[in-house]
């Protein structure tokens, strides 16, 4: 995972290529866009992730001081209306009252339809914009699309001149995969609740729906466990390079879970084991085979630590931690790691996983593990997260593919494609390069459904972009490494394979630059992307 030193279509695709050099948003009107002299609109197909189906046409809708946000009389719809109003009020300066009465304006509507759990339809015309979905998650994703159809200045927190036009037409949209994730490593460097919330908001803009929190590693234990209190008070007291470290109280963790849910992200906590456990071993001597606690660790080596597979206290410990973590986590999944267990024999590894996976099930969760789990016997329904490279051995890939053929679902996180902590190029000031340099084109230009030889396409549950933090300390560091690559990963997870085309994508991606500027996101201005001039 990280050897540290270690026929749906986009109707406007031809337009996107033609306008790559012109680039101001809406510089060349699409079919059905306003006539000459009318302020430009963002074409419906200039969205990331690419929608499944776009039908442009008709007059745009203009948000004005008289616009209301109309919602169904349900708590979910009212909450989403309030969320949208909070997004739009600062930049527009308009009151945008949320109401269940009347017609026109912006409407958020729950109704039966072919949208699935997360899909939506957006209809825009002179009288208003309506987002329709079967489930609240679909409405939320439709709201993110609506944001991107408005000028980038809508993201600013002070009043802007507008105008606020939404192009006419219809978008019908459903995701390709149900797992569209991002992993944040808070173990190598600790990130506060507010920093995690900021990252959640950035993920939500691109319809990411899983936040995998890597809570536990050699350098720090980041979650309070009542039955083993030294894990956080001592094991969480440092980080890579030294420093104070930190850990989340249970209230902190619940707040992260609550906030993520409000953005329709499910939190997947990870307790990496049997390796990557030095923080636990340092906190409790009895967890070591020799009964001697090692010192806390602040370096970046991997593979040197292991829980003691032969001791029964190990499984008491694992049971306690999983029980408490499961009780805090309303989502379906719990990640048990399982990678880089170099200090654990294969026999002990299999024994350990055979003991631990039933514990996860006992507390009502589904196992997720790094793809080394397929070297043991994955539990029924388990998911394996593949982090290998294009150059990973055929035998290792075949082991994962065989597990997939036998029913294990796959989450794809190839390190030389979508590890967000990999350097873009040799001049990147942050990150690592053990998996090679990963530029924006490389991170986007592959097909998850056909990536792993021998793995059935239906076994692929989705994609996830890990962010390891050996070299990353601040939110600005995270953002520089995530953007622009995160948007491409989100598109791989959401959009139909038929829409994936680097030539058109890089133009849509470039349109996100002014939006990130407005949001205060510092991003890498990759030379292969035709960014507009600042």
N, C-alpha and C positions, 0 to 999 in steps of 0.2 A: 504493500500500500504506500509506503513512504519511507524508503531507505534513507533516513535523514543523514547528513553531512552532505547527511543525506540530501368520376373525375371531377374532385374538388380542385379549384384553381384560383389564383389571384388574377382577377380580370384586368388589373392595371399593371401587370408586370412589365410590359413593353414600355409603358409610360415611365416607370421607375428607372429603367436603364437610360431612357432618353433624357431624363431630368437630372441625372447624377451630377452633371457639371453645373447646372443652373442653380441649384439646390435650395433656395429659400423655400420654406414649406408652402406648397400650393402654387409654386411659381408658374407651372403649366397646368391649366385647368383640365381635369378629367372629364370624360363624357358625363353630361348631366350636371356639371358644376356651374356656378354662377356665371353669368355673362360678363363680358369685358366691362370694367368699371366697378364691379362688385368686389369687395374685399375677398382675398383668396381664402380657400378652405383647405384643410388637410384631407387629401384623398382617403377614402375609406380603407384602401389597401395599403396605406403607409403605416400599418400598425405592427408592433412586435409584442407577442408572437403573431405570425401571420394567421388571419382568420381562415376558417375552413371554407367559407363561401362569401363572396362580396358581390353585391348588385348595386352599382352606383346609379343615381338618377334623381331628378326632381330638385326642388329648391332646398337650400340649406335652412337650418333652424338657427335663429339668433337669440342667445340668452340676453335678457334685458333686466332692468330693475323690476319689471312686473312679473318676471318668471317665478313660478312656484315649482316646488318639487313634490309631486303627488305620489302617494304610496298606498298600498293595500293596508287594511286595518289589521296588521299583524305586527308583533313585536319585532320580528326579524326585518320586515320591510321598513318599519319606522326607524330602526337603528341604522339601516343602510341609507335611508334618506338623510338622517342627521349626519352620517359620515360624509356623504356627498356634499351636503351643505357646508360642512366644516372645511372641505377641500376647496370649494369654489368661492366662498365669501371673501377671504382676505384679498385675493387678486382682482376679483370683479368689483368689489365694493358694494355688491347687491345684497339685499336681505335674504332672498331665496327661502321663504318660509316653507316648512314641511307640512303637508296637509293631506288628508284622506278625501278631500272634496274637489269637485270641479274637473275640467278637461284641459288638454293642452299642457304646455310647459314641458318639464322633464318628468316622466312617469316611470316608476319602478314597479313591476307587476309580476306576481307569482301566478302561474297558470299551468295547466297540463299542456304538454307538448313534447316534441322529439328532442329534448335538450339534455336528457340524462341528469346526473347529479351535479354537473358543473357547467353545462352548456347554457347558451343564452341566444336570444335574437335581439338585435338593435335596429329599430326603424326610425329614420330621421326624415323630416319634411318641414315645410314652412310652419306648420302649426305646433310642432313639438318633437321631442325625442322620447321613444318608449323602449325600455329594456324589459324583456320578458324572459322568465326562467321558471323552471319547475321547482328548483331548490334555491335557498338563499345564497349558497355558494355561487351559483350561476349568475344571480343578480350582481354579486360582488365583482365577479370577473367582467361582467358587462360594464360596470362602472369604471373599471380600469381601462377598458377600451375607449369609453367616452372621454376619459381624461386625455388619452393620446390623440383624440380627434380634435381637441381644442388646442389653441396656440400654447407653446411651451411656457409662456409667461403666466399661464394659469397656475403654475406650481409655485409662484412667488408668494411671499407672505405680506406683501404690501400692494396697495391698489395700482393696477395697471390700466392703460387706456383701452385695451380691447381692439377691435370688436371680437365678440365671442361667438363664432359661427361653427356649426357642426354640419358637415357636408350631407346632402340628401342621399338617401338610398337605404339599403338593408344589408346587415351582416348577420349571417347565421353561423354559429360557432360552437364546436364541441371539442374537447381535448382528445389527442391521440392516446395518451397514457394517463393512468390514474395516479402514478407516482412521479411527481415533478419536484425534486428535492434539492435542498442546499444543506450542506453540513458545515457547522461552525465549531472549530476546535477551541474550547475555552480552557483547556487543560495546560497547553504549553504556555499561553499567556491568558490571564484572566480578563474577561470583559464584563463590565457592569450590566445590570438589568437595563438601564437606559440605552447602553450601546447595543445590546441584543435587540431591543425594541426598534431602534433605528434601522438595523439590518432587516428585521422583519418587514418594516414598511417598504424597504427597497425591493425585497423579494416579492411582495404582494403586487407591486406594480406590473410584474411580468407573469402573474398567475401561477407562481410557485406555490405548492400546497403542502410541502413537508419541510419542517425544520428539524434536522438531525443534530442534536447537541452532543458533542463528544466531551462528556463531563469528567472523565477519569483517565488518567495516564500516569506515566512515570513521574512527571514533573509537578503534578498537582491533582488533588481530589476536590471537586468543586461543588458538591452537594451535601448538605447536612443529613446524616443518618443517625437517628436518635439512639439506636442500639449499639452503635460504634462511634461515639462522638469524636474521638481523636482523628478520624478520617478527615474531617473538614478543619478542625482547629489546628492540627499539626500537619497532616498530609496536604492541606490546602494552603500552607503558609509560605509557599514560594512558587517560582515559575522559572522558565528558561532564562538563564543569565542571572538568577537571583531576583531580588525584589520581593515585595510583600505578598504576592499571590492574591488569594481571596477565595471565597466560596459563597454559594447561594444558601440562604436560609430556606426552609420549606416555604415560607411566605414569598420569598423572592422567586422561587421556582414556579409557584402557583401563579404569580403575576405574569411571568413570561408565558406560561401556558395559556392564561386568560387572554393576554394581548394577542398572542398568535392566533387563537381561535377567533378573535374579533376581526382578523384579517384572513380567516379561512385557511390557516395553516395548522397542521397537526404536528405537535412536538413528538419527536422520536428520541428518547434519551438513550445514550450509550454508556454501558459499563464494560469497557474493554478488558478482556480476560481470556486465558490465564496469564498471558504476557501483558506488558504495558501497565504493570501493577506496583511499581516501586513505591509510589506514594502510600499505598495501603500497607505494603510490607514494612515500610519505615514507621508507620503509625502503630502497628501491632506485631510484636515479635513472634507471637504464637502462629501467625500465618506463614512463617518461614519454616522450611523443613528442619533447619538446624536450631530454631528457636532464637535466632539472633537477628535483631532488626538492623537493616542497612541504613546508611545515612540518607537524608533527603537528596534528591538528584535535580540538578539544574542544567544539565547538558542536553545534547540532542541525539545521542546514540539510541539505538532501539535493539530489542531482542535479548536483553540481558536479564530481565526479571521474569519471575513466574510464581504464581500461587503454588502451594504444596499440594499436589494432586492426591497424595496418599493420606493426608490428614483429614479426619472427619470435621475438624473445626473449619476447614475451608468451605465446606458445603453449608455449615451453619451460617457462616459469614455471607456467602452468596445468597442464601435463602433470605436472610434478614435484609440485605441491601435491595434485592429484587422486590421483596414484599413492600418495603417502604417506598421505593421508586414507583412501583406499579400503582400504589394507592394515590400517589401525587399526579399520575398521568392518565387522563381520561382517554387518550388515543389507544389504538389497537396494538401498537407495536412496541417492542423493547429490544434494543440492539445489544448483543452480547460480545461484539468485537470478534476476537479469535484470530487476528492476523499476527504475523511476525512473532510467533511463540517459539523463538529459536532455542530457548532454554528449557523447553518442554519436549520430551520425547514424543514421537508419533503415537506410541501406545498410550502414554499418559494423556495426550491431547484428546484422543478418541474417548478414553475413559471419562475425562473431565466433561466433554460436550454431552456424552450420554447421561451424565448426572445433572447437568445444569439446564439443558433444554426442557425437561419436564418441570423444573421449578418455575420457569417462565410461564408455561402453560397453566400451572397450578394457580397462579395469580392473574389468570385471565388475559394474558398477552400472547402475541404471536412473535416468534423468534425472527430477528434479522441478524445476520452475521456477515463479516467480510468473507470473501469467496473461499478462503481456506477452510471454512466450515464444511465445504463439499468433500474435504479429505476425511471427514468423519461421516456420520450419518445424519443429514439434516432432518429435523422433525417434520412431520406432515404439516404442510402449509407454510413452512419456513421460507424466508427470502434470503438469497445470497447476493451480496453486493460486490460486483467484480471491479477490481481496481488495477488489473494488469495493464500491460502495454501492448501496442501492436506487435512488439518483438517478444512478448512472453512466450515461453515454450509451448509447442503444440500439445505436449502431454498435459500441461497445467490447464490449458484451454479446454482440452478434451474432457478432463475431470469435471470441470464446471458444466460443460455442455451435457455430459451424461446425467448429472444431477438435474439439470433442466428438463431433459427428456423423461426423467422419472418423477417430475412434478414440482421440483423446487423452482420457485419464481426467481427472476433475476432483476436486480437493479444495476444499471450500467454506469460506472464511474471510471472509465479508463484514464489512468493517470497522465498519459501523454496526450490526452484530448481535453479533459475537463477538470483536472486538478487546478483550482484557481490560485494556488500558491506557487505554481510553476512560473518561472520568469517568462516574459513575453519574448525577450531576446537577450543577448549578452550584456546589453546596457541597462537592463531593468535593475533599479536600485534595491528592490525588495525580492523576497521569495527565494526558492531553491531551483535547482536545475537537474536533479538526479534522473528525472524522467524525460529530460530534454527541454528545449524551449518550445513553448506553446503559444503561437501567435493567434490572432483572432480568427483568421480563416481556418486554421487547423482545428480549433476548438469547435467550430460550427460544421465543418465540411465532412460529415460522416453520418451514417444511418444506423440508429440503434437497433432497428429491426433486423438488420443483416450483418451486424458487427461481429458476433461471436460464432465462429464456424461450428456447425452441428447443433447449435441451440435453436429450438423451435421459436419462431417469431412470437408465438402466443405466450411463451414463457417470459418474455420481456415485460416487466411491469412498468418500467419507466427509466428515468435517468436521474442522477443526483450529482451536483457539483460540490466536492469537498473543498474546504478552506482550512488548511493546516497553518498553525500560527507560530512556528519557531521564530520567524523573522518579523512577525506582524504584532504591533503593540497598540496601535490607535485605530479608531474608526476610519480615519483617513487612509491608513494602510490597507484595511479591508476593502475599502471602496476602490482604491487604485488597482488592486489585484482582481476584484470582482468585475469591474466595469471597464470594457464592454463585454467581456466573455460571458458573464452570467446571462445576459439577454439572449445570447445564442443557445445556451443550454436550455433555457426556458422554452425557446422556440422548438428545439428538438423534441422536447417532452410534450408540447401542446399541439403543434401544427401538423397537418397531414404531410406524409412524406412527399407527396406530389408538389408541395409548395416550397420545398427546400431547394434553394438555388442561391449560390454565393453572389452572383452578379446582381440580383435584385435585393437580396438580403442586406448587402453592405450599404445600399442606398437607404433602405428603411432604418438600418442601424444608425447611420449618420444623422438621421432626423432626431434621434434620441439625444444627441449631444447638447443642443440648447435646453432640453428638458432637464438633463443632469446638471447643467450649469445653473438653471433656475432653482433646482433642489439643493444646491450646494454640495453636489457629489463630485469629488475630484477623480477624474478617470484618465485612463491611458489613451492618448490620441494616436491610435495605431495607424501607421502610415498606409496600410492597405485599405483604409476606410476613407471615403471622400467627405470628411467632416466639413460643415459650413464654416466660413471665416467667422471669427469672433469679433 
